[in-house]
Amino acid sequence: MPRNLILIKKDGTIIIDASGYQGLTCLQDLKLILEKLKQYGIDTSILEQMLKQGESEVSEKESVEVGT
Amino acid sequence: MSHLTVCKAKIAHANKQILKLAVEELAKTLGATVKENAKVFDYDEEAEDVDFLIEMKGKGQANGIGVKVTSSGIEVILDEWAFDYKFKARELSEKITQLYTKYAVLAVAEEIGMHVENITETEEGIVISLVR
């Protein structure tokens, strides 16, 4: 079952841990969540992103800025 | 495939309905009530218009914690001295921002058809579990 665990820290950091998705649909949900948060006045900058496959983390680690 | 994403959030144009939920939750933890479109007074009775007032009696004319939406975010106004520094505007601002984000996430979840599985408060922060 696709699940997003969202940790909201006091300092304004939001950590989203997505799991259980097929393919890259998790990123579509992430984009949707961040876009919708912007409609509520919350601008987010992505500081770090790690893609995971199965149990082991693989490939990408990126730092992107959006909506600042 | 899944991901772990770390974001930094900044509130630019707060939604008053969402902010009201956040302020009400904070007020509840302080055992206080919330008044909308009120004036916050300091010790000397100098007032400022605010969107929400968490009503509490302080020294002199101080009547609580004011919260207002500004173009740059959420502003917390109070006379810290009149409450013996029991409350710090900066800490309250961080808490309200955290609660605002929580209620915004819950509103977003409903909009995009995700089910809220669980909400917990840990030492690290507020954790919301959303499932599809």
N, CA and C atoms of all chains as a GROMACS GRO file, in nm:
protein
  600
    1MET      N    1   0.084  -0.119   0.000
    1MET     CA    2   0.000   0.000   0.000
    1MET      C    3   0.089   0.126   0.000
    2PRO      N    4   0.067   0.217  -0.096
    2PRO     CA    5   0.148   0.341  -0.098
    2PRO      C    6   0.126   0.422   0.029
    3ARG      N    7   0.236   0.461   0.090
    3ARG     CA    8   0.227   0.534   0.217
    3ARG      C    9   0.327   0.649   0.218
    4ASN      N   10   0.284   0.762   0.273
    4ASN     CA   11   0.375   0.876   0.292
    4ASN      C   12   0.379   0.909   0.440
    5LEU      N   13   0.497   0.895   0.499
    5LEU     CA   14   0.515   0.937   0.638
    5LEU      C   15   0.572   1.078   0.634
    6ILE      N   16   0.498   1.172   0.690
    6ILE     CA   17   0.539   1.312   0.683
    6ILE      C   18   0.574   1.362   0.822
    7LEU      N   19   0.701   1.399   0.840
    7LEU     CA   20   0.746   1.454   0.968
    7LEU      C   21   0.757   1.605   0.955
    8ILE      N   22   0.686   1.676   1.042
    8ILE     CA   23   0.689   1.823   1.041
    8ILE      C   24   0.764   1.869   1.164
    9LYS      N   25   0.884   1.925   1.143
    9LYS     CA   26   0.964   1.972   1.257
    9LYS      C   27   0.931   2.116   1.291
   10LYS      N   28   0.968   2.156   1.412
   10LYS     CA   29   0.941   2.293   1.457
   10LYS      C   30   1.017   2.397   1.376
   11ASP      N   31   1.133   2.358   1.323
   11ASP     CA   32   1.214   2.456   1.250
   11ASP      C   33   1.169   2.474   1.105
   12GLY      N   34   1.057   2.412   1.070
   12GLY     CA   35   1.003   2.430   0.935
   12GLY      C   36   1.047   2.322   0.837
   13THR      N   37   1.127   2.228   0.885
   13THR     CA   38   1.169   2.119   0.798
   13THR      C   39   1.057   2.015   0.786
   14ILE      N   40   1.033   1.970   0.665
   14ILE     CA   41   0.935   1.864   0.642
   14ILE      C   42   1.010   1.748   0.577
   15ILE      N   43   0.998   1.630   0.636
   15ILE     CA   44   1.061   1.512   0.578
   15ILE      C   45   0.951   1.417   0.533
   16ILE      N   46   0.953   1.384   0.406
   16ILE     CA   47   0.850   1.295   0.350
   16ILE      C   48   0.916   1.164   0.311
   17ASP      N   49   0.872   1.057   0.375
   17ASP     CA   50   0.926   0.924   0.347
   17ASP      C   51   0.816   0.843   0.280
   18ALA      N   52   0.831   0.823   0.151
   18ALA     CA   53   0.729   0.750   0.074
   18ALA      C   54   0.772   0.606   0.054
   19SER      N   55   0.676   0.516   0.060
   19SER     CA   56   0.708   0.374   0.038
   19SER      C   57   0.587   0.304  -0.022
   20GLY      N   58   0.613   0.187  -0.080
   20GLY     CA   59   0.504   0.103  -0.131
   20GLY      C   60   0.452   0.142  -0.268
   21TYR      N   61   0.522   0.230  -0.336
   21TYR     CA   62   0.477   0.274  -0.468
   21TYR      C   63   0.535   0.186  -0.579
   22GLN      N   64   0.466   0.184  -0.692
   22GLN     CA   65   0.517   0.118  -0.812
   22GLN      C   66   0.582   0.223  -0.901
   23GLY      N   67   0.704   0.197  -0.945
   23GLY     CA   68   0.772   0.291  -1.034
   23GLY      C   69   0.792   0.427  -0.969
   24LEU      N   70   0.779   0.530  -1.052
   24LEU     CA   71   0.806   0.665  -1.004
   24LEU      C   72   0.679   0.741  -0.965
   25THR      N   73   0.570   0.667  -0.944
   25THR     CA   74   0.445   0.734  -0.907
   25THR      C   75   0.457   0.806  -0.773
   26CYS      N   76   0.553   0.761  -0.691
   26CYS     CA   77   0.574   0.828  -0.562
   26CYS      C   78   0.612   0.975  -0.583
   27LEU      N   79   0.688   0.999  -0.691
   27LEU     CA   80   0.730   1.137  -0.718
   27LEU      C   81   0.614   1.222  -0.768
   28GLN      N   82   0.519   1.154  -0.836
   28GLN     CA   83   0.399   1.228  -0.881
   28GLN      C   84   0.318   1.272  -0.759
   29ASP      N   85   0.306   1.183  -0.661
   29ASP     CA   86   0.233   1.218  -0.539
   29ASP      C   87   0.306   1.328  -0.462
   30LEU      N   88   0.439   1.319  -0.459
   30LEU     CA   89   0.519   1.422  -0.390
   30LEU      C   90   0.493   1.559  -0.454
   31LYS      N   91   0.497   1.560  -0.588
   31LYS     CA   92   0.475   1.686  -0.662
   31LYS      C   93   0.337   1.741  -0.630
   32LEU      N   94   0.239   1.651  -0.628
   32LEU     CA   95   0.101   1.692  -0.600
   32LEU      C   96   0.089   1.750  -0.459
   33ILE      N   97   0.149   1.683  -0.362
   33ILE     CA   98   0.142   1.729  -0.222
   33ILE      C   99   0.206   1.868  -0.209
   34LEU      N  100   0.324   1.886  -0.269
   34LEU     CA  101   0.394   2.014  -0.256
   34LEU      C  102   0.320   2.126  -0.330
   35GLU      N  103   0.261   2.092  -0.444
   35GLU     CA  104   0.183   2.192  -0.520
   35GLU      C  105   0.061   2.236  -0.439
   36LYS      N  106  -0.005   2.137  -0.378
   36LYS     CA  107  -0.125   2.169  -0.300
   36LYS      C  108  -0.088   2.249  -0.174
   37LEU      N  109   0.026   2.217  -0.113
   37LEU     CA  110   0.068   2.293   0.005
   37LEU      C  111   0.093   2.439  -0.032
   38LYS      N  112   0.142   2.458  -0.152
   38LYS     CA  113   0.166   2.596  -0.199
   38LYS      C  114   0.035   2.674  -0.205
   39GLN      N  115  -0.073   2.604  -0.240
   39GLN     CA  116  -0.205   2.671  -0.245
   39GLN      C  117  -0.248   2.717  -0.106
   40TYR      N  118  -0.192   2.654  -0.004
   40TYR     CA  119  -0.221   2.696   0.134
   40TYR      C  120  -0.113   2.791   0.186
   41GLY      N  121  -0.034   2.843   0.094
   41GLY     CA  122   0.066   2.943   0.130
   41GLY      C  123   0.198   2.888   0.180
   42ILE      N  124   0.218   2.757   0.164
   42ILE     CA  125   0.344   2.698   0.211
   42ILE      C  126   0.437   2.674   0.092
   43ASP      N  127   0.542   2.755   0.087
   43ASP     CA  128   0.644   2.736  -0.017
   43ASP      C  129   0.748   2.639   0.035
   44THR      N  130   0.785   2.543  -0.048
   44THR     CA  131   0.884   2.445  -0.003
   44THR      C  132   1.006   2.444  -0.094
   45SER      N  133   1.121   2.428  -0.033
   45SER     CA  134   1.244   2.408  -0.109
   45SER      C  135   1.290   2.267  -0.080
   46ILE      N  136   1.315   2.189  -0.183
   46ILE     CA  137   1.367   2.054  -0.159
   46ILE      C  138   1.516   2.062  -0.133
   47LEU      N  139   1.555   2.021  -0.013
   47LEU     CA  140   1.697   2.029   0.025
   47LEU      C  141   1.772   1.902  -0.014
   48GLU      N  142   1.702   1.790  -0.008
   48GLU     CA  143   1.767   1.662  -0.033
   48GLU      C  144   1.662   1.561  -0.077
   49GLN      N  145   1.700   1.474  -0.168
   49GLN     CA  146   1.606   1.371  -0.211
   49GLN      C  147   1.682   1.243  -0.244
   50MET      N  148   1.635   1.134  -0.184
   50MET     CA  149   1.697   1.004  -0.211
   50MET      C  150   1.591   0.910  -0.264
   51LEU      N  151   1.619   0.853  -0.380
   51LEU     CA  152   1.527   0.754  -0.434
   51LEU      C  153   1.568   0.618  -0.380
   52LYS      N  154   1.468   0.536  -0.349
   52LYS     CA  155   1.496   0.404  -0.291
   52LYS      C  156   1.428   0.299  -0.378
   53GLN      N  157   1.490   0.184  -0.387
   53GLN     CA  158   1.428   0.075  -0.460
   53GLN      C  159   1.427  -0.047  -0.368
   54GLY      N  160   1.310  -0.100  -0.341
   54GLY     CA  161   1.300  -0.211  -0.249
   54GLY      C  162   1.352  -0.171  -0.114
   55GLU      N  163   1.431  -0.256  -0.053
   55GLU     CA  164   1.484  -0.229   0.080
   55GLU      C  165   1.609  -0.144   0.075
   56SER      N  166   1.678  -0.150  -0.041
   56SER     CA  167   1.807  -0.081  -0.044
   56SER      C  168   1.797   0.050  -0.119
   57GLU      N  169   1.865   0.147  -0.067
   57GLU     CA  170   1.867   0.276  -0.131
   57GLU      C  171   1.960   0.269  -0.251
   58VAL      N  172   1.918   0.326  -0.360
   58VAL     CA  173   2.003   0.323  -0.478
   58VAL      C  174   2.023   0.461  -0.537
   59SER      N  175   2.084   0.463  -0.639
   59SER     CA  176   2.103   0.569  -0.738
   59SER      C  177   2.112   0.714  -0.693
   60GLU      N  178   2.001   0.783  -0.683
   60GLU     CA  179   2.008   0.928  -0.690
   60GLU      C  180   2.002   1.001  -0.557
   61LYS      N  181   2.073   1.104  -0.549
   61LYS     CA  182   2.065   1.194  -0.436
   61LYS      C  183   2.077   1.333  -0.496
   62GLU      N  184   1.973   1.410  -0.481
   62GLU     CA  185   1.978   1.538  -0.548
   62GLU      C  186   1.933   1.652  -0.458
   63SER      N  187   1.969   1.767  -0.497
   63SER     CA  188   1.927   1.885  -0.423
   63SER      C  189   1.863   1.981  -0.523
   64VAL      N  190   1.736   2.004  -0.505
   64VAL     CA  191   1.663   2.087  -0.600
   64VAL      C  192   1.594   2.199  -0.525
   65GLU      N  193   1.572   2.308  -0.590
   65GLU     CA  194   1.499   2.417  -0.526
   65GLU      C  195   1.370   2.440  -0.602
   66VAL      N  196   1.261   2.443  -0.529
   66VAL     CA  197   1.134   2.477  -0.593
   66VAL      C  198   1.063   2.583  -0.511
   67GLY      N  199   0.993   2.665  -0.578
   67GLY     CA  200   0.900   2.759  -0.514
   67GLY      C  201   0.957   2.851  -0.408
   68THR      N  202   1.081   2.894  -0.421
   68THR     CA  203   1.132   2.987  -0.321
   68THR      C  204   1.119   3.129  -0.370
   69MET      N  205   0.962   0.147  -0.614
   69MET     CA  206   1.042   0.270  -0.594
   69MET      C  207   0.976   0.357  -0.488
   70SER      N  208   1.059   0.420  -0.411
   70SER     CA  209   1.007   0.513  -0.312
   70SER      C  210   1.112   0.624  -0.294
   71HIS      N  211   1.083   0.716  -0.204
   71HIS     CA  212   1.179   0.825  -0.188
   71HIS      C  213   1.178   0.881  -0.045
   72LEU      N  214   1.286   0.947  -0.014
   72LEU     CA  215   1.295   1.022   0.112
   72LEU      C  216   1.331   1.165   0.072
   73THR      N  217   1.241   1.255   0.102
   73THR     CA  218   1.262   1.394   0.059
   73THR      C  219   1.262   1.488   0.178
   74VAL      N  220   1.362   1.574   0.182
   74VAL     CA  221   1.371   1.672   0.291
   74VAL      C  222   1.343   1.811   0.233
   75CYS      N  223   1.244   1.879   0.287
   75CYS     CA  224   1.206   2.012   0.238
   75CYS      C  225   1.218   2.114   0.350
   76LYS      N  226   1.234   2.238   0.312
   76LYS     CA  227   1.226   2.349   0.406
   76LYS      C  228   1.100   2.427   0.370
   77ALA      N  229   1.014   2.446   0.469
   77ALA     CA  230   0.886   2.514   0.442
   77ALA      C  231   0.888   2.658   0.491
   78LYS      N  232   0.827   2.743   0.411
   78LYS     CA  233   0.814   2.884   0.448
   78LYS      C  234   0.671   2.925   0.416
   79ILE      N  235   0.604   2.983   0.515
   79ILE     CA  236   0.466   3.023   0.491
   79ILE      C  237   0.464   3.166   0.439
   80ALA      N  238   0.411   3.182   0.319
   80ALA     CA  239   0.411   3.313   0.256
   80ALA      C  240   0.275   3.382   0.266
   81HIS      N  241   0.170   3.311   0.234
   81HIS     CA  242   0.036   3.371   0.238
   81HIS      C  243  -0.055   3.274   0.311
   82ALA      N  244  -0.059   3.287   0.441
   82ALA     CA  245  -0.134   3.190   0.523
   82ALA      C  246  -0.284   3.197   0.497
   83ASN      N  247  -0.345   3.081   0.498
   83ASN     CA  248  -0.490   3.068   0.485
   83ASN      C  249  -0.550   3.083   0.625
   84LYS      N  250  -0.642   3.178   0.642
   84LYS     CA  251  -0.692   3.208   0.776
   84LYS      C  252  -0.770   3.092   0.839
   85GLN      N  253  -0.839   3.015   0.757
   85GLN     CA  254  -0.914   2.901   0.813
   85GLN      C  255  -0.820   2.796   0.870
   86ILE      N  256  -0.711   2.772   0.798
   86ILE     CA  257  -0.612   2.675   0.845
   86ILE      C  258  -0.541   2.732   0.970
   87LEU      N  259  -0.511   2.861   0.964
   87LEU     CA  260  -0.442   2.924   1.078
   87LEU      C  261  -0.530   2.920   1.203
   88LYS      N  262  -0.660   2.935   1.184
   88LYS     CA  263  -0.751   2.930   1.298
   88LYS      C  264  -0.742   2.795   1.369
   89LEU      N  265  -0.735   2.688   1.290
   89LEU     CA  266  -0.723   2.554   1.350
   89LEU      C  267  -0.594   2.542   1.431
   90ALA      N  268  -0.485   2.598   1.374
   90ALA     CA  269  -0.355   2.590   1.441
   90ALA      C  270  -0.357   2.672   1.572
   91VAL      N  271  -0.414   2.791   1.565
   91VAL     CA  272  -0.418   2.878   1.684
   91VAL      C  273  -0.508   2.816   1.791
   92GLU      N  274  -0.619   2.757   1.749
   92GLU     CA  275  -0.710   2.694   1.846
   92GLU      C  276  -0.642   2.577   1.917
   93GLU      N  277  -0.562   2.500   1.841
   93GLU     CA  278  -0.493   2.387   1.905
   93GLU      C  279  -0.389   2.437   2.005
   94LEU      N  280  -0.318   2.543   1.968
   94LEU     CA  281  -0.219   2.598   2.061
   94LEU      C  282  -0.290   2.652   2.186
   95ALA      N  283  -0.400   2.724   2.166
   95ALA     CA  284  -0.474   2.781   2.279
   95ALA      C  285  -0.522   2.671   2.374
   96LYS      N  286  -0.564   2.560   2.316
   96LYS     CA  287  -0.613   2.448   2.398
   96LYS      C  288  -0.501   2.397   2.490
   97THR      N  289  -0.380   2.388   2.436
   97THR     CA  290  -0.269   2.340   2.518
   97THR      C  291  -0.234   2.441   2.629
   98LEU      N  292  -0.271   2.568   2.607
   98LEU     CA  293  -0.243   2.672   2.708
   98LEU      C  294  -0.363   2.694   2.800
   99GLY      N  295  -0.470   2.620   2.775
   99GLY     CA  296  -0.591   2.635   2.857
   99GLY      C  297  -0.659   2.769   2.834
  100ALA      N  298  -0.646   2.820   2.712
  100ALA     CA  299  -0.702   2.952   2.681
  100ALA      C  300  -0.805   2.943   2.568
  101THR      N  301  -0.874   3.053   2.545
  101THR     CA  302  -0.970   3.057   2.436
  101THR      C  303  -0.922   3.156   2.329
  102VAL      N  304  -0.983   3.145   2.212
  102VAL     CA  305  -0.940   3.228   2.098
  102VAL      C  306  -1.051   3.325   2.059
  103LYS      N  307  -1.011   3.450   2.036
  103LYS     CA  308  -1.104   3.551   1.990
  103LYS      C  309  -1.055   3.596   1.852
  104GLU      N  310  -1.149   3.608   1.758
  104GLU     CA  311  -1.110   3.650   1.623
  104GLU      C  312  -1.122   3.800   1.607
  105ASN      N  313  -1.041   3.855   1.517
  105ASN     CA  314  -1.043   3.999   1.485
  105ASN      C  315  -1.046   4.084   1.612
  106ALA      N  316  -0.941   4.073   1.688
  106ALA     CA  317  -0.936   4.140   1.818
  106ALA      C  318  -0.816   4.234   1.825
  107LYS      N  319  -0.797   4.292   1.943
  107LYS     CA  320  -0.679   4.376   1.966
  107LYS      C  321  -0.595   4.310   2.074
  108VAL      N  322  -0.465   4.308   2.053
  108VAL     CA  323  -0.375   4.258   2.157
  108VAL      C  324  -0.314   4.380   2.226
  109PHE      N  325  -0.320   4.380   2.360
  109PHE     CA  326  -0.267   4.491   2.438
  109PHE      C  327  -0.137   4.449   2.507
  110ASP      N  328  -0.050   4.547   2.521
  110ASP     CA  329   0.068   4.520   2.604
  110ASP      C  330   0.043   4.580   2.742
  111TYR      N  331   0.145   4.581   2.825
  111TYR     CA  332   0.131   4.630   2.963
  111TYR      C  333   0.073   4.772   2.968
  112ASP      N  334   0.120   4.856   2.875
  112ASP     CA  335   0.080   4.998   2.876
  112ASP      C  336  -0.049   5.026   2.800
  113GLU      N  337  -0.115   4.926   2.757
  113GLU     CA  338  -0.241   4.939   2.684
  113GLU      C  339  -0.223   4.988   2.540
  114GLU      N  340  -0.105   4.969   2.484
  114GLU     CA  341  -0.089   5.002   2.342
  114GLU      C  342  -0.139   4.881   2.265
  115ALA      N  343  -0.235   4.906   2.177
  115ALA     CA  344  -0.302   4.793   2.112
  115ALA      C  345  -0.259   4.776   1.966
  116GLU      N  346  -0.274   4.653   1.919
  116GLU     CA  347  -0.250   4.625   1.777
  116GLU      C  348  -0.358   4.528   1.731
  117ASP      N  349  -0.411   4.556   1.611
  117ASP     CA  350  -0.514   4.467   1.556
  117ASP      C  351  -0.451   4.334   1.515
  118VAL      N  352  -0.518   4.225   1.552
  118VAL     CA  353  -0.469   4.092   1.513
  118VAL      C  354  -0.585   4.008   1.460
  119ASP      N  355  -0.552   3.905   1.384
  119ASP     CA  356  -0.656   3.815   1.332
  119ASP      C  357  -0.709   3.723   1.442
  120PHE      N  358  -0.618   3.682   1.531
  120PHE     CA  359  -0.658   3.593   1.640
  120PHE      C  360  -0.590   3.637   1.770
  121LEU      N  361  -0.666   3.627   1.878
  121LEU     CA  362  -0.609   3.658   2.009
  121LEU      C  363  -0.630   3.537   2.100
  122ILE      N  364  -0.519   3.484   2.152
  122ILE     CA  365  -0.528   3.379   2.253
  122ILE      C  366  -0.538   3.452   2.386
  123GLU      N  367  -0.657   3.453   2.444
  123GLU     CA  368  -0.684   3.539   2.559
  123GLU      C  369  -0.622   3.484   2.689
  124MET      N  370  -0.537   3.568   2.748
  124MET     CA  371  -0.476   3.534   2.876
  124MET      C  372  -0.445   3.664   2.950
  125LYS      N  373  -0.460   3.663   3.079
  125LYS     CA  374  -0.437   3.786   3.157
  125LYS      C  375  -0.290   3.795   3.197
  126GLY      N  376  -0.229   3.905   3.158
  126GLY     CA  377  -0.091   3.930   3.198
  126GLY      C  378  -0.084   4.051   3.289
  127LYS      N  379   0.037   4.102   3.309
  127LYS     CA  380   0.052   4.222   3.393
  127LYS      C  381  -0.011   4.343   3.322
  128GLY      N  382  -0.059   4.438   3.399
  128GLY     CA  383  -0.116   4.559   3.342
  128GLY      C  384  -0.233   4.527   3.250
  129GLN      N  385  -0.228   4.582   3.130
  129GLN     CA  386  -0.339   4.561   3.036
  129GLN      C  387  -0.313   4.445   2.940
  130ALA      N  388  -0.201   4.378   2.956
  130ALA     CA  389  -0.167   4.268   2.864
  130ALA      C  390  -0.279   4.163   2.864
  131ASN      N  391  -0.328   4.133   2.743
  131ASN     CA  392  -0.445   4.045   2.736
  131ASN      C  393  -0.423   3.916   2.659
  132GLY      N  394  -0.301   3.888   2.620
  132GLY     CA  395  -0.278   3.758   2.557
  132GLY      C  396  -0.178   3.760   2.443
  133ILE      N  397  -0.192   3.660   2.357
  133ILE     CA  398  -0.100   3.640   2.245
  133ILE      C  399  -0.175   3.672   2.116
  134GLY      N  400  -0.123   3.767   2.040
  134GLY     CA  401  -0.186   3.803   1.914
  134GLY      C  402  -0.121   3.730   1.798
  135VAL      N  403  -0.203   3.690   1.702
  135VAL     CA  404  -0.151   3.623   1.582
  135VAL      C  405  -0.214   3.691   1.460
  136LYS      N  406  -0.130   3.732   1.368
  136LYS     CA  407  -0.184   3.794   1.247
  136LYS      C  408  -0.113   3.744   1.122
  137VAL      N  409  -0.189   3.747   1.013
  137VAL     CA  410  -0.134   3.707   0.883
  137VAL      C  411  -0.075   3.831   0.819
  138THR      N  412   0.049   3.821   0.776
  138THR     CA  413   0.111   3.932   0.703
  138THR      C  414   0.155   3.879   0.566
  139SER      N  415   0.198   3.970   0.481
  139SER     CA  416   0.240   3.927   0.347
  139SER      C  417   0.363   3.837   0.353
  140SER      N  418   0.437   3.847   0.462
  140SER     CA  419   0.558   3.764   0.471
  140SER      C  420   0.539   3.639   0.557
  141GLY      N  421   0.418   3.620   0.608
  141GLY     CA  422   0.395   3.498   0.685
  141GLY      C  423   0.302   3.519   0.803
  142ILE      N  424   0.335   3.452   0.913
  142ILE     CA  425   0.252   3.459   1.034
  142ILE      C  426   0.330   3.535   1.140
  143GLU      N  427   0.264   3.634   1.198
  143GLU     CA  428   0.332   3.715   1.300
  143GLU      C  429   0.267   3.691   1.436
  144VAL      N  430   0.351   3.672   1.538
  144VAL     CA  431   0.302   3.653   1.675
  144VAL      C  432   0.340   3.778   1.754
  145ILE      N  433   0.242   3.835   1.823
  145ILE     CA  434   0.265   3.960   1.896
  145ILE      C  435   0.225   3.942   2.042
  146LEU      N  436   0.318   3.963   2.132
  146LEU     CA  437   0.284   3.961   2.274
  146LEU      C  438   0.387   4.038   2.354
  147ASP      N  439   0.347   4.081   2.471
  147ASP     CA  440   0.437   4.150   2.562
  147ASP      C  441   0.499   4.042   2.652
  148GLU      N  442   0.616   3.995   2.612
  148GLU     CA  443   0.678   3.883   2.685
  148GLU      C  444   0.699   3.917   2.832
  149TRP      N  445   0.740   4.041   2.857
  149TRP     CA  446   0.766   4.083   2.995
  149TRP      C  447   0.639   4.073   3.080
  150ALA      N  448   0.525   4.113   3.021
  150ALA     CA  449   0.399   4.113   3.096
  150ALA      C  450   0.354   3.972   3.135
  151PHE      N  451   0.417   3.872   3.073
  151PHE     CA  452   0.386   3.733   3.108
  151PHE      C  453   0.508   3.665   3.172
  152ASP      N  454   0.595   3.749   3.231
  152ASP     CA  455   0.716   3.700   3.299
  152ASP      C  456   0.801   3.608   3.211
  153TYR      N  457   0.802   3.636   3.084
  153TYR     CA  458   0.880   3.560   2.986
  153TYR      C  459   0.843   3.411   2.984
  154LYS      N  460   0.720   3.382   3.027
  154LYS     CA  461   0.672   3.244   3.022
  154LYS      C  462   0.653   3.201   2.877
  155PHE      N  463   0.621   3.297   2.792
  155PHE     CA  464   0.601   3.269   2.649
  155PHE      C  465   0.700   3.352   2.569
  156LYS      N  466   0.756   3.291   2.467
  156LYS     CA  467   0.847   3.361   2.377
  156LYS      C  468   0.783   3.367   2.238
  157ALA      N  469   0.777   3.487   2.183
  157ALA     CA  470   0.711   3.505   2.054
  157ALA      C  471   0.772   3.413   1.947
  158ARG      N  472   0.904   3.400   1.948
  158ARG     CA  473   0.970   3.318   1.847
  158ARG      C  474   0.929   3.171   1.859
  159GLU      N  475   0.927   3.121   1.983
  159GLU     CA  476   0.889   2.980   2.004
  159GLU      C  477   0.743   2.957   1.965
  160LEU      N  478   0.658   3.052   2.002
  160LEU     CA  479   0.516   3.039   1.968
  160LEU      C  480   0.496   3.044   1.817
  161SER      N  481   0.574   3.129   1.752
  161SER     CA  482   0.566   3.140   1.606
  161SER      C  483   0.604   3.008   1.540
  162GLU      N  484   0.711   2.945   1.593
  162GLU     CA  485   0.753   2.815   1.538
  162GLU      C  486   0.645   2.710   1.559
  163LYS      N  487   0.583   2.711   1.678
  163LYS     CA  488   0.479   2.612   1.709
  163LYS      C  489   0.358   2.631   1.619
  164ILE      N  490   0.318   2.758   1.601
  164ILE     CA  491   0.202   2.785   1.516
  164ILE      C  492   0.231   2.745   1.371
  165THR      N  493   0.352   2.773   1.326
  165THR     CA  494   0.391   2.735   1.190
  165THR      C  495   0.385   2.583   1.173
  166GLN      N  496   0.433   2.512   1.275
  166GLN     CA  497   0.430   2.365   1.271
  166GLN      C  498   0.285   2.315   1.267
  167LEU      N  499   0.200   2.372   1.351
  167LEU     CA  500   0.060   2.330   1.354
  167LEU      C  501  -0.012   2.370   1.225
  168TYR      N  502   0.023   2.486   1.171
  168TYR     CA  503  -0.036   2.530   1.044
  168TYR      C  504  -0.003   2.428   0.935
  169THR      N  505   0.124   2.387   0.932
  169THR     CA  506   0.167   2.290   0.830
  169THR      C  507   0.092   2.159   0.848
  170LYS      N  508   0.071   2.118   0.973
  170LYS     CA  509  -0.003   1.994   1.001
  170LYS      C  510  -0.144   2.002   0.941
  171TYR      N  511  -0.215   2.110   0.971
  171TYR     CA  512  -0.353   2.122   0.921
  171TYR      C  513  -0.357   2.141   0.769
  172ALA      N  514  -0.254   2.204   0.714
  172ALA     CA  515  -0.248   2.218   0.568
  172ALA      C  516  -0.228   2.080   0.504
  173VAL      N  517  -0.141   1.998   0.563
  173VAL     CA  518  -0.118   1.862   0.511
  173VAL      C  519  -0.247   1.781   0.518
  174LEU      N  520  -0.321   1.794   0.627
  174LEU     CA  521  -0.447   1.720   0.642
  174LEU      C  522  -0.549   1.766   0.536
  175ALA      N  523  -0.552   1.895   0.510
  175ALA     CA  524  -0.645   1.948   0.408
  175ALA      C  525  -0.604   1.897   0.269
  176VAL      N  526  -0.474   1.896   0.243
  176VAL     CA  527  -0.423   1.847   0.115
  176VAL      C  528  -0.456   1.698   0.098
  177ALA      N  529  -0.438   1.622   0.204
  177ALA     CA  530  -0.465   1.477   0.198
  177ALA      C  531  -0.610   1.453   0.156
  178GLU      N  532  -0.700   1.530   0.213
  178GLU     CA  533  -0.842   1.514   0.179
  178GLU      C  534  -0.866   1.550   0.033
  179GLU      N  535  -0.802   1.658  -0.011
  179GLU     CA  536  -0.821   1.704  -0.150
  179GLU      C  537  -0.773   1.602  -0.251
  180ILE      N  538  -0.662   1.536  -0.221
  180ILE     CA  539  -0.605   1.445  -0.321
  180ILE      C  540  -0.643   1.299  -0.294
  181GLY      N  541  -0.736   1.279  -0.202
  181GLY     CA  542  -0.789   1.145  -0.179
  181GLY      C  543  -0.697   1.050  -0.105
  182MET      N  544  -0.612   1.104  -0.018
  182MET     CA  545  -0.527   1.017   0.063
  182MET      C  546  -0.590   1.005   0.202
  183HIS      N  547  -0.577   0.887   0.260
  183HIS     CA  548  -0.638   0.860   0.390
  183HIS      C  549  -0.536   0.886   0.501
  184VAL      N  550  -0.582   0.956   0.605
  184VAL     CA  551  -0.492   0.981   0.719
  184VAL      C  552  -0.496   0.858   0.809
  185GLU      N  553  -0.384   0.786   0.811
  185GLU     CA  554  -0.376   0.662   0.887
  185GLU      C  555  -0.349   0.689   1.034
  186ASN      N  556  -0.266   0.790   1.059
  186ASN     CA  557  -0.222   0.814   1.196
  186ASN      C  558  -0.157   0.952   1.209
  187ILE      N  559  -0.175   1.013   1.326
  187ILE     CA  560  -0.103   1.138   1.357
  187ILE      C  561  -0.042   1.122   1.495
  188THR      N  562   0.087   1.141   1.505
  188THR     CA  563   0.152   1.129   1.637
  188THR      C  564   0.245   1.248   1.658
  189GLU      N  565   0.270   1.278   1.784
  189GLU     CA  566   0.365   1.385   1.815
  189GLU      C  567   0.484   1.322   1.886
  190THR      N  568   0.601   1.339   1.828
  190THR     CA  569   0.722   1.281   1.886
  190THR      C  570   0.815   1.396   1.926
  191GLU      N  571   0.929   1.362   1.982
  191GLU     CA  572   1.026   1.465   2.019
  191GLU      C  573   1.076   1.539   1.896
  192GLU      N  574   1.078   1.467   1.784
  192GLU     CA  575   1.127   1.527   1.659
  192GLU      C  576   1.028   1.622   1.596
  193GLY      N  577   0.899   1.591   1.616
  193GLY     CA  578   0.796   1.674   1.555
  193GLY      C  579   0.665   1.599   1.540
  194ILE      N  580   0.580   1.652   1.452
  194ILE     CA  581   0.449   1.589   1.427
  194ILE      C  582   0.465   1.494   1.308
  195VAL      N  583   0.419   1.371   1.326
  195VAL     CA  584   0.429   1.272   1.219
  195VAL      C  585   0.290   1.236   1.170
  196ILE      N  586   0.268   1.254   1.040
  196ILE     CA  587   0.139   1.219   0.980
  196ILE      C  588   0.162   1.106   0.880
  197SER      N  589   0.084   1.001   0.893
  197SER     CA  590   0.094   0.889   0.799
  197SER      C  591  -0.025   0.894   0.704
  198LEU      N  592   0.007   0.909   0.575
  198LEU     CA  593  -0.098   0.913   0.471
  198LEU      C  594  -0.087   0.789   0.384
  199VAL      N  595  -0.201   0.727   0.354
  199VAL     CA  596  -0.198   0.610   0.264
  199VAL      C  597  -0.294   0.632   0.148
  200ARG      N  598  -0.263   0.566   0.038
  200ARG     CA  599  -0.350   0.570  -0.081
  200ARG      C  600  -0.437   0.447  -0.081
   0.00000   0.00000   0.00000
